[in-house]
Amino acid sequence: MVLSSRNPEEAAETLRARHDVRIEIVPGSVAEPAVAAALAETASGLGGASAFLLNHGGPPVKPLMAITDEDWSQSFEIMVNGPLRVLRALVPQMQEAESGRVVAVSSCRVALNCEMGNPTGSGQNMGVMRRVFCLRRSADHRELRPL
């Protein structure tokens, strides 16, 4: 198993203790472009990616009028670009093996009062979920079946 997180040690230790499994750690955030390549390289060294569980965090919660351009850009890296980079890095290994699963955990919230919601995260989650859905048919017409 390859585990990536900004703080992966505690999760890795818990998984090792409960499941007697080998875990390779790739520390970092999906917002960091190098993480996708490191995940793919590590998975390849273990025989290739056979599944990918995407359950990433989100941007800081701020009232709508307090969000800066930098906040929005960082949010997009965390919520859209980063996950898509990881998908593009791992799915070819699954296609090569003609087997694989992608599971994306997400939440979308529509708040009537945006001051109380998280306007930088919810809409972007829907975009990533749509991209994952579209992976069911890859460019070379091999299917990646949903669970």
Secondary structure, DSSP 8 states (H G I E B T S, - for coil): -EEEESS-HHHHHHHHHHH----EEEES-TTSHHHHHHHHHHHHHTT---EEEE---------GGG--HHHHHHHHIIIIIHHHHHHHHHHHHHHHHT--EEEE-------SSTTTS-TTTHHHHHHHHHHHHHTTB-TTS-B----
